[in-house]
Amino acid sequence: MTQRAVQRLPRLALLLLCAAYVLPGVFGRDPWKNADITAFGYMTSLLRGEASWLHPSIAGWAGTEGGVLPYWIGAAFMKVLTPWIDPALAARLPFALLLTATLALVWYATLHLARTEAAQPLAFAFGGEAHPVDYARAVADGALLALMASLGLLQLGHETTPELVQLAGIALLLYALAASPYRPASSRWATLLALATLAASGAATTGLLMGLAGSVVCWRSSYADSRKLVPWLLGSCAVAAVIGTLLGAWVWRVTPMLDVMALPKLIAWFTWPVWPLAAWTLWRWRRQLLKRHLAVPLALVLVALLASASMGASDRALMLALPALAVLGAFALPTLQRSVSAAIDWFSVFFFTLSALVIWVVYVAMHTGVPAQPAANVARLAPEFVPQFSLPALGLASVGTVAWLALVRWRTGHHRHALWKSLVLPAGGVALSWLLLMTLWLPLLDHARSYRPLVQRLALHLPTSGCVATQNISRSQLAALEVHGNWRLSLDPRATDCRWLLMGLQERINTPPPLQQTPALPGWTLVARERRPSDRDEVMLVYRRP
């Protein structure tokens, strides 16, 4: 590995890329179904004083499963910032900071792991090899790009859900294990904070298993300071166990996996393009798997895979593997063949350029009606949607597209020697696609994914305030009624002072009237049946009684 190959990615370019990845989707939208609006509903209940801070609930429906910390964070920011900004934006800001912290922690964790002697490349006989710190920085840049390029992090990483807090906790634990030989004091406190965060955000079991796995890795380490971290890890596990017990976080979530191929299929797309790089790392470094620069991320990945498999191939549990998986993928870069690197580049160019072209074509069709077929598809899939033109959104999308073309020209124009070059286009393409979706398509996606249109339809038949009973509706629907409405909701239809009842049904949008379900409720009269404009099977019935 030559010194020219470990030139670091320009910091301004890296910061702009991170901003293009983190900031879109934070502003100008409602909480979306399902987990996003549910989490925001818990935060809103806490803010209004309608639920206990130790036992958050929505209209009396608890179900937080011990993960109270994310709702505390969101509600606290809402309480401080709501007088000046929209409550949804106030709740979303700390989670954007958590995503930023995750990216930074992965970079620093990789930096420390790549500095270990076993991870360094061989020295040349006559000198000229890469400087150890420069090599570590180049690998860290690659890990950061790999994490941003992961498809599974794109939407889930931009929600206000407990899983994002868990992800930050995993990244902090990864940093603590990686930095223990170099930053022993900060590693100890980071370990305690990481495991406590996981226990308080609904991942007590996963955090405990990762803490124990990290203890084994540190116990086998050749670094004295890493071995000294073992008592802190075990003590932190005990503290996390106490926190989990006090918050009631020990919940049985094991779900049978009906399809044995469900998890491999999920891994194939959710962790793309990191998993092929991680697999290549494990193969090329197979004789050094017990060395700490591989053992630390590999241990965390295995625990996250076990958690996902035990929960029926859960994508949200699998997301916790992405930080450590990105670290593993980064160590494939020094041994990646030129043909493989070229294949990644050209696939990224064609795939993301085509994706950007489709987004632009549909955007033009929404506003002009040309081409006719995309405009007709939008009208069919999103009834009642009215396109909204935004000059700032158009300007940001144009700047992002020009930046993508410049990046493609830079990468394909000359032979580049930088170690991280193979991941620039995948990460840049993901950031471009997300930027275009959250600017050009944001009004359309907000109309399709928000519950606001349904609540506005229901408001036409309900009083502006008062008691409304609910029956057979999901937690996300209940949260939407809590957030977008001004009613006092009750989970008991027999409540004596509730003259109105909302009942949820699952029904296809093209069901003919003779086959439509209309349950007869004694003492109640059907007033209306409404559905979300863009949903094919969510129906809400409005009943009234004298």
N, C-alpha and C positions, 0 to 999 in steps of 0.2 A: 504494500500500500504506500503510494508516493505522497509527498506533501501536497502536490497539486490536487490529488483526489479528495483531500479532506478540507477543502476550502468551505467555510461555513456559508450557509444561506444568508444573504443580506438581511439584516435585522428589520429594516423598514418594510421590505417585501414580505417577510414572515409575519410581521404585525398586521399589515394590511390584509393578508390572506386570512389570518385568524379573525380579524374584524368582519370580513366578508362572510365568514362561517358562523360566527356567534351572534351578530347583531340582527340580521334579517329574521323576521318572525317574532321579534321581541315587541315591536311597536305595531299599532294599528290593526289589531284583530281581537276577536272574542276568544275566550277559552273554548277549545274544541272538544267534541265527544271523542272518547268516553272518559278516559282516566284524567284528562286535562280539566274538564269541567267538574268532575267529581272532587278532585283535590281543591279546586278553587271554591267549591261549595263548602267544604270543611273550613277553609280559611275565612270565608264570609260569615259563617255561623259564629266562629270565634270572635271576629271583629265586632259583630252586632251584639255579642254577649248572650247568644241563644244557646250556647253549649259550654261545657266545662273544658278548660284548657288541658286537663289531664285525660279527659275522655271526649274528644271532639265528635260531633255528630251532625247530621243534617236532618232537621225536623224529627229528632229522636232516633234516627238510624245511625248507629255507631259504625262498627266494621273497620276501624283503622288498624286493627291487628297490632297494636303497640307502636305503630310508626307515627308518633305525634310530632317529632322534631320538624319535619318538612312543613307541617301546617303551622307550627309556631313561627317558623321563619317567615312564611308568606304573610301570616296575619300581622306580625310585628311590623313588617315593611309597609303593609297596607295602612296600619294605624298611624304610622309616622308620615307617609307620603300622600295619602288619599286626599287631604285638603288641596293638594296642588296638581296631582295627576290622576289619571283614571285608575280605579282599584285593580283592574286586571293587569295593567302595566306595572303598578307598584308591586304586585305579587310576583310578576315575572322577572323583575330586575335581579333579586338575589339568586335566582336559579341561573340566570345568564352569567352572573359572577361565579357560581359554582362550576359551570361548564368551562369558563376561562381558567379557573383554578385547576380543574382536571387536566386541561391541556398543559399548563405550566408544570404540574407535578409529574406528569409523564415525561416531559422533557428532562427535568432534573433527575428523576429516577434513572432514566437511560444514561444520562451523563455519568452518574456515579458507577453504574454497572459496567459501562464501557471503559472506565478508568482502571478496572482491576487487571491484574497481570495476565490472567488467562484469556481475557477478551481482546488484548492488544495484538495487532498483527506482528508477524516476524520481522526482525530488523534486517536490513540489507547488509551484505558483507562490507561494502565500501561506503555506507552511510546514505543519506537522502531519503530515509523512510519517514513516515508521517510522525509528527510530534504527538505524544500520547493524549494530551489535552485537546488538541485540534481534532484528532481522530474521534475522541469521545463526543465532542460537540457535533461533528458531522453525523455520527450515529444517532445522537439525540434529535437532531433536525429530522432525520429519517423517521424516527418513532413518532414524532409529532405529526408529520405529514401522513403517516400510515393511519393514525387514529382519526384524523379528519377525513381521510378517504374511506373509512368504514361506512358502508351503507346503513348498517343498523343503528348507528348513533345519530343519523341525520334528523329524523323526526323525534325519537324518544329523548334525544339530548336537548331538545328545544321546548319541552313541556315543563309544567310546574307540578311534577309528580315526585313521590318519595324515591323513585328509582334514580333520579338525578342526584339526590343527596347521597344515596348509597354509592353511586359511581364516584363521587368526590371522596367518600370515605375509603373506597378501594384504592383510588389513586394515591391518597395520603398514606395508606398502609404500604403500598408498593414503594413509595418514596422512602418511608422509614426503614424498610428492610434493605433497600439499595444503598442508602446513605449512612448506614450504621458504622462502617469502618472509618468514615471521614467526618461525619457530623454526629457523634455519639449522643450528645445532650439533646439536640433537636430531634433525633430519631426516637428517643425514649418518649418524649412528650407527644410526638406525632403518632406513635403507636397507641398511646392511651386515648388520644382524641379520635383517631380513626375507628377503633373498635367501639368506643362509646357512641360515636355517630352512627355506625351500622346498627347497633342495638336499639338506638332511639328512633331509627327511621324504618324499622320493619324488617331488618335483615340480620337479626341476632344470631340465628343458627349459622348462616353463611359467614358472618364475621368471626364467630367462634372457631369454625373449621379453618378459616384462613389464618387466624392467629396461631392455632396449633400447628398448621403446616409451616408457617413462617418460623415457629420455634424450632422445628426439626431442621430446617435449612440453616438457621443461624447456629444451632448446636454443632452442626457438621462443618461450619466455616473455619477456614484457616486464619481468619482475622480475629484477634482477641476482642476487639470492641464489638464485633458482631455476636460473639458468644456471650458477652456481657448483656446483650439485649434480651436474651432468653428469659431471665426472671421478670423483666418488664413486660414481655409479651404474655407470659403466664399470668402475671398480676393484672394486666389489662384485660385479659380474657375473663378473669374473675369479676372485675368491675363491670364489664359488659354483661356478664351473666346476671349480676344483681340488677342492673338497669333494665335488662330485658324482663326479669321477673316482676319488678315494680310496675312496669308499663304493660305487662301482659302480652309480651311479644312472642312468647313460645306458642305459636299457632301451627297446627298440623296443616301443611299445604301440599303434601304428597298427592300427586295425581297420576293414575295409571297412564302410560303411554300406549295408546291403542295402535299406533302405526310405528313400527320399529324404525322406519326411515324418516320419521318426522324430524328428529334432531339433526341428522346429517343434511337433510334438505334445508333446514333453517340455518345451519352453520354455513352452507354453501353460498347463500345470498346475503345473509345478515352480516357476516364478517368479511365479505369480499371488499377489497382485494388482499386483506391481511392474512387470511388463513393459508393461501399457497406459499406466501413468504415465510410464515411461521413453520409450515411443514418442511420447507427447504432448510430452514435454520436447524431444525431438529435432526435432519438427515446429515447435513454437512458437519455439524458439531456433535454428532452422536456419541463420540468418545469422551465428550466433556459435559454431558448432561447434568452431572452432579456439581459442576463448577457454579459458583454463586450467580454469575451473570446470566445463566440459563435456568438454574434451579429456582431462583426467586420468582421470576414471572411464570415459569412452568407450574409451580405449586399453586399459584393463584388461579391460573387458567383451569387446572384440573378441578379445583373446588367449584368454580363457577359452572363448569360443564356438568358436574355432578348435581348442582342445584337446579340447573335448567332441565336436566333429564328427569329428576325426581318430581318436578312440577309440570310434567307433561309437555316437554319441549317449550318452555316459556321463553319468549323472546326478551322479556324484561329481565329475567334472571341471566340470560346469556349476555346481555349488555354489560354485565359486571365483569365479563372476561375481556372486554375490548382493550382496556389500558395495558394489561399484562400481555395480551396477544400482540398489540402494536409494538411493544418492546421486543418480543421474540422476532417479529417480522423485520425489525430494523437490523438485527444481527445477520440477516440473510443478504443484506446489501453488499458487504465486502466480497462475497463469493458468488454474486449473481452474474451469470454469463451474459455477454453482450446481446446474444440473440433473444434471450428471455426479456432483457430490459427493453429491447426494441419492440417486442410483441406487446408489452405492457403499454408502451408509449402510443403505438398505433391504434391499439384497441381503445385507449382513453380518448385519443383524438377523434376517432370516428363516432364512438358512443356519445360522448358529451357534446360534440358539435352537433350531432343529429338531435340530441335532446334539446339543446338550446334552440335549434331551428324550429322544432315542433312547438316549443313554448312561444316563440315569436309569431309563428304562423297563426296559432290559435288566438293569440292576443290581438293581432290585426283583424282576424275574422270576427272577434267579439265586438270590435268597435266599428267596423266598416261593413260587415256582412260578406266580405270577400277574403278567402274562398268560401263558397256557399256551404259546402259539406261540413267543415269544422264549426261554422256558425250554427248550423242546424243541430249538430251534436251537442253543443253547449246548451242550446234552447231545450233540447230533449232531456238532457241529464240534470239540468239546473233550472227547472221552471221558475218563473217569476224573477229571475235574476236580471238586474238592470246594470249594464257595464258602467263603471265609474272611471273617468279619466283622471290621472294624477301625473302632473308634470314632474315632480320630484322622483316618483317611482320610475317613470320612463327614463329620466336622466341617469339614475343609479343603474338601471338595467343596461343602458347603452354603455356606460363606463365599464361595467363588469364584462360585457361582451367584447369590447375593444381590448380590455386587459387579457381576456382569454386568448384572443387572436395573437396578441403580442407574445404571450407565454408559449403558445404553440410554435410561433416563428422562432423564438429563442431556443426552444428545446430541439427542434428539428433542423435548424439552420446549420449547426456545426456539431462536431463531436464534442460532447461535454464530458468532463472527467470527474465532476463532483460526485461524491458517494451517494447523495440523496436524490440524484437526478431522476431516477426511475419512479419516484413517488410524487414528483412535482405536478405532473399532469393529472393523475388520479385525484389528488387532493384539490387541485385547482378546478377540475371539472365538477367535483361534488359541490364546492363552494359556489361555482357559477350557477349550477342548476338550482341550488337552494336560494341564491340571490334572485334569480329570475322568477322562481315560483312565488317568493315572498314579496315581490314588487309587481310584476305584470299580472300574475294570477291571484294575488292576495284577495281582492274583493270576491272573486269567484269561489275560491277555496273557503273563505269565511262564510259565504252564503251556504255552501254545501256542507261544511263541517260544524257550523254553529247551531245551537238550539234556539237562538233568538227568533228566527222566523216562526218556529212552532209556537213559542210562548206568545208572540204577537198575535198569532191566529187565535190562540186560546183566550187571550185577553178580550177579544171581541164578544165573547159569550159569557165572561165572568165579571163579577164586580171588580172595581179597582182595588179593593182591599177586603179584608174579612177572612173567614175560615174556609178552607178548601180541603176536603178529604181526598186521599189518594188510595188507589188500589191497583196492584199488579203493574207497578211501574218500576223501572230500574233505578239504581242509585244515581246514575248520571242524569236521568230525566228529572229526578227529584232535586238534584243539585241545580239544574237549569231553571226549574221553577223557583227555587230559593234565590238564585242570583238575578235572573231577569224579571222576576215578578215581584209583586208587593203583597203577597198573600201570606196568611198564617196557615202553614201546611200541617196536616194531621195524617198519621199513618193508619188511623182507625176510622173506617167509614161510619161507624156507629156513634161517632161524636155527636152529642145532642145539638150543638150550636153550629154545625156545618151543614149548610143547605146546598152546597155544591160538591160534586164528586168527579174526579178525573180517574179514568180507568185506561190502562195501557193494553194494547193488543198487538199481536204479530200477524200481519196480513199483507199479502202481495198487492202491489199498487194497481195491477190490472184485474183484480178480482171483480167479477160482475156483481151488481147490486143484489141479486137473489142469493148469492153465496157469501155475502159479507156478514161477518159476525156482529151481532148486536145483542149481547147478553141482557136478559130481562132481570132487573133488580127490583124486588118488591119495595114500593114506596118511593121509587126514583123514576123520573121521566127523562128520557134521552133528549138532549137539547141539540147537540152537534157532534160530528166526528171530524177530526182534523188530523193531518199528518204533516211531517216536515216536507217542504216542497221537493227536496232532493233525495228523500228516503223512499225506498220501495216497500218497506214492510213495517215501519213504525207508525201505529195509529193510536190516537188518543180520543177517547169518548168523553163527552161532557154530559153529566147528569145533574138534575136539579130535583129537589123535593120541596113540598109545600112548607 
